[in-house]
Every structure is written in structure tokens, then in C-alpha cells.
């Protein structure tokens, strides 16, 4: 299946385009699966109100469903265990996602700003290229 997604988080765009960043964390979409093609794009000016600027097409190599809460992330492998924002696994996730600052706390603050984490929300880690999956299996479901 083909999808079109925009990148609006400016600190990350350069690293996506030069191939260093190969993942993004997005709100859950049951239609997104491993092998899907995604056309990512940027905006010339105001997001969603201007023409596209750059375009970048990828094939997904891993899709990991996660639950994000105000105190941490629940991964499918550890269904009842909340990995706290300060844990090294979440720090690694933030580094691989080119979050600024590249820490779990930075990731939490960004997601709280973008998505309001007062209530748990479901997301997906989308990866392309070589996969660094943290020993998580894509087909495990929350």
C-alpha cells in the first residue's frame, strides 16, 4: 500500500534527506504495514497551506506499535511494563529519531507538546533501510 506523509519537525528534516535518520514515530494507523511505500515530503512555507518542497520515498522495513503515556512507553514485547522516559532504550529511540534534545525526556516533551499525553495514545515506530529493532518484533501487537 502507498501512503503520503509530511515532515514538519524541522530539526529532523536534514537528517532524513541525507539518509542518517531512518525512522519516525507517528500516531497509530492500522493500514500501515511492513513493505508499504511512503512518500514523505516537506513544505515550501507554512505546513499544510503551501506547496510541497522536497520528496523522499521509502519502503518500510519495520513497524512497531507502541502505547505512549505521560510516564513512559509500553512496547509490545513487554505488555505490562512501562519503560520510563529516562531509560536508555527511550534515549536510544530519541537519538535514532533525531529529536532535539536527543533524550527520552526531550522526546516526551515534544510528544506532550504535539499530542497532549494526559491520556494514553497509540503510535507506531516506522523504519526504513537497515533496521535497528531493539529486539522488538514488528508483528507483536499492543
C-alpha positions in Angstrom: 0.0 0.0 0.0 1.2 3.6 -0.7 0.9 6.4 1.8 1.8 10.1 1.7 3.1 11.8 4.9 4.5 15.2 5.7 7.5 16.0 7.8 7.1 19.2 9.8 9.6 18.7 12.6 12.4 20.9 11.3 15.4 19.6 13.3 14.9 16.2 11.8 14.4 17.0 8.1 18.1 17.4 7.2 18.9 14.0 8.6 16.0 12.3 6.8 17.1 13.8 3.5 20.8 12.8 4.0 19.9 9.3 5.0 21.1 9.4 8.6 17.6 9.3 10.1 15.6 6.2 9.1 12.7 6.2 11.4 9.7 8.3 12.5 7.2 7.9 15.3 3.6 8.6 14.1 0.1 8.3 15.5 -1.2 4.7 15.0 -2.6 3.9 11.6 -3.9 0.3 11.2 -3.4 0.5 7.5 0.4 0.9 7.7 2.4 -2.3 7.4 5.9 -3.6 6.7 6.6 -3.3 3.0 4.4 -0.3 2.4 5.7 2.6 0.4 5.6 6.0 2.0 6.2 9.3 0.1 7.5 11.8 2.7 7.5 15.4 1.8 8.2 18.9 3.2 6.6 22.2 2.7 7.9 25.3 0.9 6.4 27.6 3.6 3.5 27.1 6.0 2.8 23.4 6.6 -0.5 22.2 5.1 -1.0 25.6 3.5 1.8 25.8 0.9 3.2 23.7 -1.9 5.5 20.7 -1.3 9.2 21.3 -1.4 11.3 18.1 -1.2 10.0 14.5 -1.6 11.5 11.2 -0.3 10.2 7.7 -0.9 10.8 4.8 1.4 9.8 1.1 1.8 9.0 0.3 5.4 11.2 -2.5 6.9 9.7 -2.4 10.4 6.5 -1.1 12.1 6.3 -1.3 15.8 3.1 -0.5 17.6 3.6 1.3 20.9 1.5 3.0 23.6 2.8 6.3 24.8 1.8 7.6 28.3 2.8 10.6 30.3 5.2 8.5 32.3 6.8 6.4 29.5 6.2 4.0 26.6 4.8 0.5 26.6 6.3 -1.8 23.9 4.5 -4.9 22.7 7.3 -7.2 23.9 6.8 -6.0 27.5 3.0 -5.6 27.5 2.6 -4.6 31.2 5.9 -2.8 31.7 6.2 0.9 31.2 9.6 2.0 30.0 10.3 5.3 31.7 11.2 8.3 29.6 14.7 8.4 31.2 15.5 4.8 30.4 18.4 4.1 28.0 16.0 2.4 25.5 13.9 5.5 25.2 17.1 7.7 25.0 18.2 5.4 22.0 14.8 5.8 20.4 15.1 9.6 20.7 18.6 9.6 19.3 17.6 7.4 16.3 14.6 9.7 15.7 16.9 12.8 15.7 14.9 14.5 18.4 16.3 17.7 19.9 17.5 17.3 22.6 18.2 13.7 21.8 16.9 12.2 25.0 13.9 10.4 26.2 12.9 13.4 28.2 13.2 15.5 25.0 11.0 13.0 23.2 8.4 13.2 26.0 8.4 17.0 25.9 8.0 17.1 22.1 5.2 14.5 22.1 3.4 16.2 25.0 3.6 19.5 23.0 2.3 17.8 19.8 -0.2 15.3 21.1 -1.1 16.1 24.7 -0.2 13.0 26.7 -2.6 13.4 29.6 -4.4 10.3 28.2 -2.5 7.2 26.7 -2.2 7.3 22.9 -1.1 4.7 20.4 1.7 5.3 18.0 3.9 3.4 15.5 7.6 3.5 15.1 8.1 3.4 11.3 11.5 2.4 10.0 13.1 2.0 6.6 16.5 0.9 5.3 18.6 -1.2 7.7 16.6 -1.9 10.8 17.8 -1.5 14.4 14.8 -3.0 16.1 15.9 -3.2 19.7 15.0 -6.9 19.6 11.3 -5.9 19.1 9.2 -7.9 16.7 7.1 -5.9 14.2 4.2 -8.3 14.4 3.8 -8.1 18.2 0.6 -6.1 18.9 -0.1 -4.0 22.0 
